[in-house]
Amino acid sequence: MAMAGALTVQDRIALVEIELCGELMIAAAASLEERLSQARIDEVLLVRAAPPEGRPPACRDRER
């Protein structure tokens, strides 16, 4: 049984996903357009346009 207050890997991943969704909702609410463009979504999530050496795009390191 995990100690109270201890975060598991899944907990940290879920928290990062929730934070990213929140950032997208804030950006969508602030947008004058009906939908966010793919470029704006990438900007909000800080995705690299051209990942080096065929690696998948990476979001900024959000672990704290």
LUMDREN-827696 format. One record per residue (C-alpha): x, y, z; residue number from 1. Coordinates in Angstrom, 3 decimals, m for minus. Each point is the difference from the previous one (the first is absolute). Layout:
<atoms>
          x          y          z     k
          X          Y          Z   NUM
...
</atoms>
This chain:
<atoms>
          x          y          z     k
      0.000      0.000      0.000     1
      1.371      3.431     m0.979     2
      0.701      2.578      2.666     3
     m2.499      2.843      0.279     4
      1.218      2.979     m2.015     5
      2.375     m2.035     m2.154     6
     m0.556      0.457     m3.734     7
      0.316     m2.946     m2.322     8
      1.245      0.332     m3.563     9
     m3.584     m0.249     m1.230    10
     m1.051      2.793      2.366    11
      2.732      2.308     m1.331    12
     m0.909     m0.787     m3.599    13
     m3.679      0.642      0.710    14
      0.825      3.333      1.654    15
      2.090      1.077     m3.002    16
     m2.808     m0.977     m2.383    17
     m2.538      1.940      2.073    18
      2.249      3.066      0.013    19
      0.505     m0.202     m3.784    20
     m3.770     m0.293     m0.552    21
     m0.495      3.034      2.214    22
      2.502      2.006     m2.013    23
     m1.808     m0.962     m3.213    24
     m3.358      1.048      1.475    25
      1.429      3.366      1.052    26
      1.447      0.544     m3.481    27
     m3.294     m0.992     m1.634    28
     m1.969      2.352      2.245    29
      2.354      2.876     m0.825    30
     m0.113     m0.674     m3.754    31
     m2.205      2.091     m2.255    32
     m0.226     m2.874     m2.475    33
     m2.431     m2.897      0.269    34
      2.799     m2.593      0.152    35
      3.666      0.061      0.888    36
      2.292     m0.630     m2.953    37
      2.447     m2.881      0.195    38
      2.816      2.559      0.169    39
     m1.644      1.712      3.010    40
     m0.541     m3.330      1.742    41
      3.661     m0.867     m0.544    42
      0.978      3.429      1.337    43
     m2.129     m0.427      3.137    44
      1.427     m3.470      0.627    45
      3.518      1.119     m0.961    46
      0.412     m2.758     m2.571    47
      3.074      0.145     m2.196    48
     m0.766      0.513     m3.687    49
      2.774     m2.325     m1.211    50
      1.063     m2.635      2.527    51
      3.707     m0.867     m0.256    52
      1.073     m3.404     m1.308    53
     m3.516     m1.333     m0.529    54
     m0.953      0.186      3.657    55
     m3.650      0.752      0.807    56
     m0.837      3.617      0.830    57
      0.644      0.813      3.646    58
     m1.940      2.254      2.295    59
      1.883      2.075      2.502    60
      1.113     m1.719      3.179    61
     m2.893      0.537      2.365    62
      1.094     m2.071      3.002    63
      0.465      2.091      3.077    64
</atoms>
